[in-house]
Amino acid sequence: MTEKERAAAIVATLEAIYPQAVCSLDYGEPWQLLFSARLAAQCTDKRVNEVSKTLYAKYPTLEAMANAELAELEEVVRSTGLFRMKAHDLKYGAAMLLSEYGGRVPDTMDELLTLPGVGRKIANLILGDVYGKPAVVTDTHCIRLSNRMGFCETKDPRKVESALSALIEPEKQNDFCHRLVLYGRDVCTARSPKCDGCALADAGLCKKRL
């Protein structure tokens, strides 16, 4: 079995386990996904989803976010950590979306990277979830599982992204990353992975068990 064949088998196995591959962040508009992803830095998605309910009720439009009092915005997002930097990025990101992109979240990597606080991980999330483009979102689950499965031997997000992009079919990449998050929470956890009974290990697809 080649590495691409093994990767395809892993993709198929996870598809069977998680037929619905959905983003764990709640959002209605593309800009809300962008900002929620920014809030998720060093914070759980569960906490972000709790905060975002209040955040988007208080600031329901980009105009409202851009015109927010920074101190008030900081208080709303305080519990997500790094709240001053995040509030700054939300406020001025909203202003930039309005002034530079006509209120539309851009659909290219280069443009997305011009927005405050947006790196490749967030940009890929937008490209995949909003625009349906090939995208590898290298969050902590993706990096951990990719190493355990033997797709790479690095914690460098850009190198993990490159490795998966070469192995996973383009149309499968985005959903595969969402499924890695689910599997990383349910089975292949950080501290105590459940290798006994793991569908990937039982099938001989995970290199940690080969």
N, C-alpha and C positions, 0 to 999 in steps of 0.2 A: 504494500500500500504506500503510495507516495504521500508526501505531506499535504498536497492539495486534496487528495482523496480522503485522508484522515480528517482534514478540516471540514470537508463536505459532510462526512459522516457525523462529526460533532454537531455541525449546524442542524442536520436533519434530526438528530436525537433531541436536541434542545427545542426544536420546533414541535416535536411530538409531545414533549413535557409541558411546554408553554405555547399553546396555539396562538394566544393573543399576546403579542409583544408590544407593550405600551410603555410610554415614558412614565416614570414614577412621580414626576412633578405635575401638579394640577395647573391648568391654564386655559384661557379662552382664546386670547389673541396671541399672535406670534411674538409681539413685544413683551407680553407677560411671561412667555417661556424664556425669552432672553434674560429678563430681569430675575426671574426665579432661579435660573441656572447660575446667575451671578451670586445670588444670596446663598446658594448651596455650597459655596466654597467653605470648607472646614465646618460644615453644618449638615445635619441629616435632612434628607428630603422630607421626612415627616414633619420636622420642625418648620421647614420652609413652607410647606403646604398650610400649616396652621397660621403662620405669619401672613402669607399671601392673601388669605381671606380678608383680613383687616386692611392690608396694603392696597389691594385693588378696589376695595369698597371706598376707601378714603381718596384714592387717586385713580379714578376709573378710566382716564384717558392719558395719552402722552402729554397733552397740554397741561393737565392737572399735575402730572408728575414733574414736568419741567418747571412749573411755577411753585412747587412745594417749598415751604420753609425748611431749610436744611435741618435745623434742630428738631423740628417735628418729625421729619422723615427718619432721622436717626433713631428717635424713640420707637417708631413703629417697627424698625428692623433690628433693634438692639439685641434681641435674643438670638439672632443668627450669628452673632460674633462679628468681629471686624466691622462693626456697624457704621463707623464714621466713613471709612473708605467705601463701603457698599452703598451707603446713602448718597455719597458724592457721585458714584458711578451711575446710579439710577437716575438722579436728577439731571446730570449733564449728558448722560446717554440719551435720555428722552429728548433733551434740547437738540442734540446732534441728529437724532433720527428725524426730527421735524425740520431742521434747517438744511441738512445735507441730503436727506433721502426722502423728503416729501412725506414723512410719517410712515414709511414702509421699511420693514426690517430687510436689509440687503440680502441678496442671495448668492454672494460670492465670498470665498474665504478672505480675499484681500480687503474687501470692503468691511466685512464683519470685524476684522482685526483692528480697524481704525476706531472702533467704539470703546469707550472707557471700560476697563476691567474684563474685556473679552479676549480670551486666548483660543487656541485651536480646539480645546475640548468643547467649549461653549459654541464656537463657530460650527463645529461638526454636528453638534446636537441640532442646531438650527437648520443646517443644510439637509440633514437627514429627516428630521421630524416634520419640518415645515415645508420643505421644497422637494422631498423625496429623492434627494441626490445621494450617491454613494458617500458614506461617511463613517468613520470609526471614532467613537467617543471613548477616549482612554481615561475613564475614571478609575478609582482604586480597585473596584471589582474586576474590571477589564484587565488591568495590569497584573493583578494577582493571579487570576485564572489563566491568562495567556502564558504566564511563566510556568504555572503548575502543569498545564497541558502540554508544554514543550514547544509552543509556537515561537518563543523567544527566551532570551536570558538577560533581560535588562528591565530596569524600572523606569527608564527614560520614556516618557509618554510619546515623544515623537518617533522613537525607534519602535515602540510597540505598535503605534499606528501604522508605520511603514510595513512591519512584519505582517500584520493582519490584512492590510490592503492587498498584499501580494498573494495571500492564501485564500481569502474569503471572496466569493463572487460579489461583484459590485452591488447587485440588487439585494443581496442578503446582509450586507455589512451593518446597516443601521439597526435592523431588528435583532441581529445576532448580539450586538452590544447590549441592547435592552434585556435580552435573555440571559446574558452573562451576569447582569446585576441581580436578576431574580434567582439564578442558580447560586450565585455567590452569597446571597442572604439565606437561602433555604438549605443548601447542601455543602458547597465548597466555601465554608466560612473561614474567616481569617485565623481564628485561634484554634478551632477544633473541626477541621473538615471531616465530613462523614464519608470517608472513602469506602467503608463497608456499606454496600447497598447503593453506591453511586452508579448511575446508569452508564456513565462514561468510563469509569474504571472497570465495571463488570464486562463491558464490551471491548476492553483492551485499547481504548482510544486515548486515555490519559497517560502521558509518559511517566507520571509519578508512580503509576502502578504497572508499568511495562517491565 
